[in-house]
């Protein structure tokens, strides 16, 4: 089992629950603020008034509906408008998270198409960040990145989007497809609906609908990159921020086969088929009997079937269906020409690396288990780092015609001024979240606190804020920062020690080169051959970043 990523990141979310720029890029001109900025926690929307509450020096509205509940007959359908309501809708407390598997049981609600909004009171014409949470597209919530600090320090309106997860959000089974324009990417339809809501309503919360940035972490970041490649999202945003995410697509047919294999045991349990193979074959038909059964299922039964992490076969998603996403893959896409900011830590595989006990269960003694785990961390993180940054930049930069900015967080990594050694975390997956939110429930474990960490948070938040305003993060006092290009593949590296004055920001090479990492792995004899084979075939294989590794070492596919 991976180090429990959800429980590690959840600490910050639980803490939150208690709760003059350069010219804008083309297409992001000011749309005009309200003549009289609105104040107070009651704000109008197209469907009724919402009542929020004070949150520090800002206001917050939780659980604002942007679409009807996607349940019953609407379960695997494009999102529909919410029903209007009378009076003021109480949005002063967090809404339930989307239905998902959590702590060994189904939790949350299908009624999840809701937004959290953070905005300075009395604001008008501020840039808007529309955020999509992580969790492998099968878990997570809008509380992952509390937006108060970003709203106040970056001067923006921050909108966090709830969307359908797991097999409710991504499902390419043929019986659920209705006509030639059908798609199994239901969660992406949710994202587009949320962005439409922003266009129609965000001015009442102080936002500029002509300066919208889509922003996501981990799987949410991968979704943001998919939006850049989707013709369906044309004109819906002007900039994009991807935190710890890369380019992932799976074929619609492969996704349907994998989904059928996942769902087949339920059909056997219900006495519809004699065995899992027959059930999978039945689920791949277009019959009304399949459709009726799927719609009659208790959705809670689907939740345990979808696993997150960095292996998409556990929850097939982002289907290259030729409708929302290009059938020819990312290399065939016509990208929206908007500025893109890519940011990630340098040792992010640590949260997905099995704990030492798993390695010992493979027959390794304690010392060799620790060495094998370090080996996996080193090379898994190196591959993941390229995937999250330079490899994505190499695809988008020449195709979008817009600048791609790359930032790498060194803080916590081996060699950092502030290494994080607990559990081998290093510059872990999700470090960007406390930097932006100020909520850091893991500080006692990681030691990521103090004046140096706050200086790093200020620099990173300032860069994101400058990007939200203008599409140029270097405007935040980081004048050496330049966009990544094939001719000059470079990233800004950020680090800090204990003191505020220890903050460093420097440019360094960031080539999109998986082969160099695999060559170094080939030459590394630091662990025994058997342990090495375990890492290659059972730890690093089948990950979102591991296509080159799987090809070199002939790892079998994990897909049906």
MARSERO-825509 format. One record per residue (C-alpha): x, y, z; residue in one letter. Coordinates in pm, whole numbers, plus 50000, padded with zeros to 5 digits. Example, Ala and Ser with C-alpha at 12.3 -4.5 7.8 and 13.67 -1.06 7.14 Angstrom:
2
512304955050780a;513674989450714s;
END
This chain:
560
500005000050000x;501245035149918x;501995059450197x;498495072250269x;498525103350054x;494945112550138x;495515111550515x;498745131450479x;497145159250275x;493895157250471x;495485173650776x;495625207350603x;492075203950471x;490695195650815x;492435225950963x;490795247350695x;487325233250763x;487385251051102x;487705280350960x;500505476248922x;500715446648676x;501825442948311x;499175441148041x;496925410748047x;497495383747785x;495395383747472x;491785375547554x;492085385947918x;491165422547892x;489225437348183x;485515430148131x;484395458648352x;483745458248727x;480315466048874x;479735503548899x;479065498749270x;481085470249428x;479025447349647x;479795443050017x;478705418350280x;478155380850276x;474845380850083x;475415379949706x;473105374249409x;473495346149156x;471385337548852x;469475311849062x;469115329949392x;470935347749674x;473735330149863x;474645338450221x;478315333850315x;480335343950618x;483445363050720x;486745344250687x;489655364950817x;489765396750611x;487745380250336x;484385363750286x;483705327450199x;480705310150044x;480695272150072x;478685248349859x;477235272749605x;475335251649348x;476505255648990x;474465226248857x;471715202448958x;472575171249155x;473845145048903x;471825116749053x;468975094748939x;468255100748571x;471015127348562x;473765104148690x;475815099548371x;474495129848187x;475865164548110x;475325187548410x;472065207148413x;471225241148564x;470325240948933x;466735248149033x;466215284249146x;465635289549515x;463755315649717x;465295335050000x;468985333150086x;470725299350057x;472905292850363x;476465288150232x;478265294050561x;479435258150621x;481305233250400x;479105211250184x;479525173150170x;482325161149944x;481595142349625x;480725105649673x;483955085749715x;485615057249904x;487055070250229x;488285051950541x;486905018650423x;483435030550330x;481535051650081x;481235087750196x;479965120350056x;477095128149822x;476195126249454x;474915161949501x;478435175449458x;478325201049176x;479025230149407x;481635257449450x;483485273549739x;484275310349679x;486745332049869x;486915369449800x;487985401449973x;484905420550086x;484045449449857x;486305436749579x;485625444349213x;487355434348893x;489855410349056x;491435381348864x;489685348248921x;491345314749001x;489115284348942x;490625254649127x;490205217149072x;491335195049361x;493485164049343x;492835128649460x;493335107449150x;489985119349014x;488375094749255x;488775112349592x;489275146849744x;487235178049813x;487035215449761x;488675220550103x;492005207049974x;493305242449912x;491595268150134x;491575300349934x;491505327850194x;495235334650201x;495505334249823x;492495357549789x;494025382250034x;497705380549942x;497345375549568x;494365398849533x;492015374749359x;488685357149381x;489345320249447x;486775294549338x;487195257649435x;485115233349227x;483455201049334x;483055175849053x;482005139648998x;484625114249098x;485615078849014x;483305058748792x;480615085248836x;482885111748685x;484675090948423x;482905061648260x;483245050947896x;481005020047903x;479145018447569x;475685016647728x;476235051247878x;477125067547547x;474285085347369x;475065093447007x;478175104346818x;478905133947046x;478775113747368x;481695113147609x;482655094147920x;484505124848055x;481585136148270x;483855153848521x;485235175648241x;481665185048150x;481275195148515x;484375216948487x;483025234548180x;479685240348356x;481515255448656x;483435278848426x;480165289348263x;478795297048610x;481835318848673x;481215338148352x;477635345348452x;478005351848824x;481515360048941x;481205397848905x;478855397549205x;481715383249412x;484285408749291x;485785388749006x;486595397948646x;485055372348413x;487525382848144x;490555372848354x;489975336748461x;492745311748537x;492035274548566x;494195259048834x;494545223748963x;496675201049179x;497725165349095x;494785148948912x;493135183148909x;496255196248737x;496055168448483x;492445178648423x;493555214548367x;496055203048103x;493265182947939x;491195214947925x;494035231447733x;493785203947472x;489965203147454x;488125223547191x;485145222847429x;486925247547660x;487705274047400x;487185308947542x;486315296947892x;489615308148055x;492645329947982x;495465312748176x;496265279448340x;498215267648647x;499095230848687x;500495220349025x;502125185849018x;500295172748713x;501225160648366x;499715148948040x;497635117248073x;495105102147835x;493685067447790x;491805054247491x;488035052647526x;487965015747427x;490735006547673x;488995026647944x;485715008647876x;487404974447898x;489064983548227x;485844997648369x;483954966248267x;486544945248451x;486174967048762x;482384966548764x;481944929948662x;481944915749019x;478854936449100x;476964920848809x;477974886448935x;476834895449288x;473434905649148x;473054872348966x;473154887748619x;476144867948493x;477744835048599x;481304848148628x;483444879448597x;484474872848235x;480874869348122x;479924900248322x;482704921148165x;481604910247817x;477994919347899x;479014953448033x;480754961147704x;477484958147512x;475204987547430x;472024971047554x;469294988947745x;469534961248006x;473094972148089x;472055008648102x;469055001948328x;471134981248569x;473865007848591x;471335035248665x;469605013848928x;472865005949111x;473415020449454x;476275044349362x;477995036549691x;478795002049548x;480895018249276x;483105037849515x;485425009549632x;486094999449271x;488005031249182x;491525034549320x;493565066249290x;497295070849310x;499445073449001x;498025043448814x;495165052848585x;494085016648536x;492575017848885x;490225045548774x;490235049848394x;489895086548312x;490535114448063x;489405094247764x;490745103147420x;487235101047278x;487595124646982x;484845146147135x;486135163947444x;489715152147399x;491625144847077x;491545108646963x;495135112746840x;496465121547185x;498125152847315x;500555154847024x;497565158846789x;495805185746993x;495275221846895x;496065238747226x;494455270347353x;497085297547330x;497065308247693x;500015312147934x;500715281648149x;502485278848483x;503795244348583x;505015239148941x;505985208049139x;508305194649404x;511475175949318x;510925143249506x;507185138349470x;507145100649430x;507725097449805x;503985098249886x;503315069649643x;506295048149740x;505295017749952x;506265018750316x;509294998250435x;507054969950558x;505914963350201x;509504959350083x;510244935950374x;507184915450274x;508904909749939x;511644890350123x;514134918550185x;515784923650521x;515374957750687x;518584972550545x;517914961150189x;514274971650215x;515355006650314x;517885007950029x;515294995849777x;512825021949895x;515455049349860x;516245036449511x;512555038349414x;512255073149562x;515285085749372x;514355073249027x;510575075149065x;510875111349172x;513265119548888x;510835105048632x;507835121448800x;509645154848806x;510115154148428x;506515143148379x;505195171648596x;507315197748424x;509635196148128x;507885167847941x;504615187147954x;506345219447855x;507995201847560x;504575192047421x;502725224547487x;505325251747433x;505725247147056x;502025239747001x;500235266547203x;502305296747097x;502015309747455x;504665310847728x;505115280747955x;506705288748292x;508305260748493x;508935261948872x;510565234349078x;510365234049458x;513625221949610x;512515227749969x;512695194750160x;514595175349894x;517995159449959x;520495187749920x;517945214050021x;518755239350289x;515795223550476x;515725186150397x;512595167450507x;513795133050615x;510655119950790x;509385089450597x;511755099050317x;509315126250211x;511705152250073x;509985178249853x;506765158649872x;503675157549652x;501425184949791x;504095208249933x;502625235649716x;499335234449910x;500545247950248x;502695273350063x;499565287849903x;497035282550182x;499005288550501x;497275257250642x;499945231650731x;498655203150943x;501755182650857x;504255208350990x;504985188451307x;506025158451096x;507865176550818x;509325206451003x;508135228250715x;507595259650919x;509375290651040x;510675322550878x;512375304850587x;509275285150496x;507145316450521x;509565335050292x;509265306650042x;505455307750074x;505485345150013x;507645341649702x;505565313149559x;502245329749639x;503525362349493x;504515344749170x;501105328049142x;499395361249212x;501405379048943x;500545351248701x;496835354248783x;496965391248707x;499105391648395x;500275357048289x;503845366048391x;504995351848728x;508385368948699x;506625401948768x;506645392649138x;510285403249179x;511705372249008x;513185390148710x;515595361848621x;512695337948555x;512155331248185x;509735307848005x;510735272247919x;511565266447553x;513085237347362x;516075259347285x;516395270547648x;514845243447869x;515105259348211x;513125261048535x;513105284048835x;514235264949146x;513005277649485x;514485268149823x;514905282250172x;516615274450499x;515575283650850x;515805321350817x;513835344250588x;517025357450430x;517935322150315x;515375322050031x;516975313449698x;515555315549346x;517755304549057x;517375292348702x;518685257848613x;518435233448320x;515225213148293x;515455190047990x;512555167647893x;514735136547899x;513515103848047x;516285083747881x;519055100948078x;517305090848403x;516905054848286x;520545053548177x;521565064248528x;519245037948673x;520855011448450x;524305021048580x;523245021548947x;524314989349122x;523515001149474x;520864974549540x;520794937049463x;519374925349131x;516284909649288x;515424941449479x;516024961849167x;513614939748969x;510974943949240x;511254981749213x;511074981348832x;508204956848797x;506084962849109x;506724998549228x;507595021548938x;505635002748672x;502305013948528x;502535048848675x;501465080248491x;505135088448437x;506465053848359x;505795047847987x;509505050347899x;510495028248194x;507875001848112x;509025001047749x;512694997547838x;512174969748095x;509304952347912x;506854955748197x;503464940048120x;500474963148088x;498174966348388x;495184973148162x;492504948148061x;
END
